Each structure stands twice: as C-alpha cells, then as structure tokens.
C-alpha cells in the first residue's frame, strides 16, 4: 500500500488559466511539503455569478493543455457534476470520499482569506483543513491568523485573467501571460474575440 499523499487544491474559474496560476501551483508542489497540486476548475463560483465565463469544458481543456507534461500538477473537473454554484466544502467532502488515503490542503490567495467567514460552512473548512496562503495584491492582513493557516512566501505575480481577456478582445498579444499551448488555443478558437 502506498503512503498517503498530501495534495494542494487550487480552486478557480481559470478563465483562462495563466502563467501566474502555473508558477504558483508548481511552486507549491515543489517548494512545500505537498506531493502534488490539483487545479480544481470551478464551473460557477458563488462569488462570481455575473462573471462572463467560457464554457466549463473549454476552461478545463485549457488547464489540461497548460499543465501537460508536469506530473506534479493535475486538472480536476469534479465540480462539473455537482450542483451550481460550487461550494468548496461540498467539493472537499466529495474528494475525501474518492481519495480517503489523501490529505488535502487548501491553497488560497491572501485576498481570499479575509472573506473566508462568508464561505459556506467556513467554520468546518477551518476546523478540518490546513490552508496554505500565498501573497496577493490588495490583501489586508488578518489581525489573528488561525493555527491551521500557513503563510507561504510564494512568488508574487500580479497577472489577472481579466487583463488577459481584455488583451484577447483588443487583439493584443498574450504571449508569456499564458503558456504557448493556451495562447495557440485562444488564438485559433478566437476566444474572447
């Protein structure tokens, strides 16, 4: 029997996935005690109801293209079969049922930590999970950091999917903002144009 795996979960709409996501995921998988990072493509966040999203399968395909060849990263579409909007606690419950031998760690931007009390069953999320927090622009520092929250000094890259979408709409280059395979797919399919 293999040893339990410690897996970081990076949730997001990935609309589209970009170099900031990838650098962060790879950094967490290789510079912390995590064995791997799974990128959970969320079909619909309860906090982004009005956001313009590519179809979920299209976003999932872009994530798969972006991480191809990196055995420390994995794309997950588990939330596609779950009720929408997606709630982290429900996904964690489903993952624990599917992978009882894994220990899951939430990866969260510093900007989201302050909003955690608004999440569904936030007390349970905190009670049952370790959370690795990475730096983000515009984040306010919490006066008290719970014991199960570990601050990770990951590289800070202020790249946003919103900016990438606006570049694509304007016909401006997105080279290096996204992996080459993702750029090719966006250009060939004329996504956001």
C-alpha positions in Angstrom: 0.0 0.0 0.0 1.4 3.4 -0.9 1.9 6.2 1.6 -0.8 8.9 1.9 -0.4 11.7 -0.5 -0.5 15.4 0.6 -2.3 17.3 -2.2 -2.8 21.0 -2.5 -6.1 22.1 -4.1 -6.0 25.3 -6.1 -9.6 26.2 -6.9 -10.5 28.7 -9.7 -12.6 29.5 -12.7 -9.3 29.6 -14.7 -10.9 31.9 -17.3 -8.3 31.5 -18.7 -5.5 29.7 -16.8 -2.4 31.9 -16.9 1.3 31.9 -16.0 0.6 33.2 -12.5 -1.6 30.2 -11.7 1.0 27.8 -13.1 4.0 29.3 -11.4 2.1 29.3 -8.1 0.9 25.7 -8.5 4.3 24.4 -9.5 6.0 26.4 -6.7 3.6 24.9 -4.1 4.1 21.4 -5.5 7.9 21.7 -5.4 8.8 24.1 -2.6 6.5 23.0 0.2 5.7 19.6 1.7 3.0 18.9 -0.9 3.3 15.9 -3.2 1.1 17.4 -5.9 -1.3 20.3 -6.7 -4.6 19.7 -8.3 -6.2 22.6 -10.1 -10.0 22.4 -9.5 -11.9 24.0 -12.3 -15.0 25.6 -10.8 -17.9 25.9 -13.2 -19.5 28.7 -11.2 -18.3 30.4 -8.0 -21.0 31.7 -5.7 -19.0 35.0 -5.6 -18.7 35.4 -9.4 -22.3 34.8 -10.5 -22.3 37.6 -13.1 -18.8 36.9 -14.5 -18.5 36.1 -18.2 -17.2 32.6 -18.3 -16.1 30.3 -21.2 -17.9 27.0 -21.1 -16.5 24.9 -18.3 -15.2 22.1 -20.6 -13.3 24.7 -22.6 -11.7 26.1 -19.5 -10.8 22.6 -18.3 -9.2 21.8 -21.7 -7.1 25.0 -21.4 -5.9 23.8 -17.9 -5.0 20.4 -19.3 -3.0 22.0 -22.1 -1.3 24.3 -19.7 -0.1 21.5 -17.3 0.7 18.8 -19.9 4.0 17.2 -19.1 4.1 18.3 -15.4 3.4 15.2 -13.3 3.1 17.3 -10.1 0.0 19.1 -11.4 -3.4 17.6 -12.3 -6.6 19.2 -13.6 -9.9 18.2 -11.9 -13.4 18.6 -13.2 -15.1 17.1 -10.2 -17.3 20.1 -9.7 -18.9 19.8 -13.2 -21.2 17.0 -12.0 -22.1 18.9 -8.7 -24.8 21.5 -8.1 -24.0 25.0 -9.2 -22.8 27.3 -7.8 -19.9 25.3 -6.5 -19.1 25.3 -2.8 -15.6 24.4 -1.5 -16.9 22.3 1.4 -19.0 20.1 -0.9 -16.0 19.5 -3.2 -13.8 18.7 -0.2 -16.4 16.2 1.0 -16.5 14.6 -2.4 -12.7 14.4 -2.7 -12.3 12.8 0.7 -14.8 10.1 -0.3 -13.0 9.5 -3.6 -9.5 9.6 -2.1 -9.6 8.6 1.6 -5.9 8.0 1.6 -5.0 11.6 0.7 -4.6 14.7 2.9 -5.9 17.8 1.2 -4.6 21.3 1.8 -6.5 24.3 0.5 -4.3 26.8 -1.4 -5.7 30.3 -1.0 -4.7 33.8 -2.0 -4.2 36.2 0.8 -7.0 38.3 -0.6 -9.5 35.5 -0.1 -8.5 34.7 3.5 -10.3 37.7 4.8 -13.5 36.7 3.0 -13.4 33.1 4.3 -16.0 33.7 7.0 -18.6 34.3 4.2 -18.0 30.9 2.7 -20.5 28.1 3.2 -19.6 26.2 6.4 -16.4 28.3 6.9 -16.0 27.0 10.4 -15.9 23.5 9.2 -13.5 24.3 6.4 -11.1 25.8 9.1 -11.7 23.0 11.6 -11.0 20.2 9.1 -8.3 21.6 6.8 -4.9 23.1 6.6 -4.7 26.2 4.4 -1.6 27.5 2.7 -2.0 31.2 2.0 0.1 32.9 -0.7 0.6 36.7 -1.3 -1.9 38.6 -3.4 -2.4 42.3 -4.4 -4.8 44.3 -2.3 -4.9 41.8 0.6 -5.5 43.1 4.1 -3.6 41.3 6.8 -5.7 39.5 9.3 -5.2 40.6 12.9 -5.1 36.9 14.0 -4.0 34.1 11.7 -5.7 30.8 12.7 -3.3 28.0 13.6 -4.3 25.8 10.6 -3.3 28.6 8.2 0.3 28.6 7.0 1.6 31.7 5.2 3.8 30.6 2.2 6.2 33.1 0.7 5.4 32.2 -2.9 6.4 34.4 -5.8 4.1 37.3 -6.3 2.8 37.7 -9.8 0.1 40.3 -10.4 -1.4 38.7 -13.6 -5.2 38.6 -14.0 -7.4 36.6 -16.3 -9.5 39.8 -16.7 -6.4 41.5 -18.2 -5.8 38.6 -20.5 -9.4 38.5 -21.7 -9.2 42.3 -22.4 -6.0 41.8 -24.4 -7.6 39.0 -26.4 -10.6 41.2 -27.2 -8.4 44.0 -28.3 -6.3 41.8 -30.5 -3.2 42.4 -28.3 -0.5 39.8 -27.6 -0.9 37.5 -24.6 2.4 35.8 -25.2 4.1 34.7 -21.9 1.0 35.7 -19.9 -0.3 32.3 -20.7 1.5 29.1 -21.8 2.2 28.8 -25.5 -0.3 25.9 -25.9 -3.0 28.0 -24.3 -2.1 31.1 -26.4 -2.4 28.9 -29.5 -5.8 27.6 -28.5 -7.1 31.0 -27.6 -6.0 32.4 -31.0 -7.1 29.5 -33.1 -10.6 29.4 -31.5 -10.8 33.2 -31.3 -11.8 33.0 -27.7 -13.0 36.4 -26.3 -12.8 38.0 -29.7 
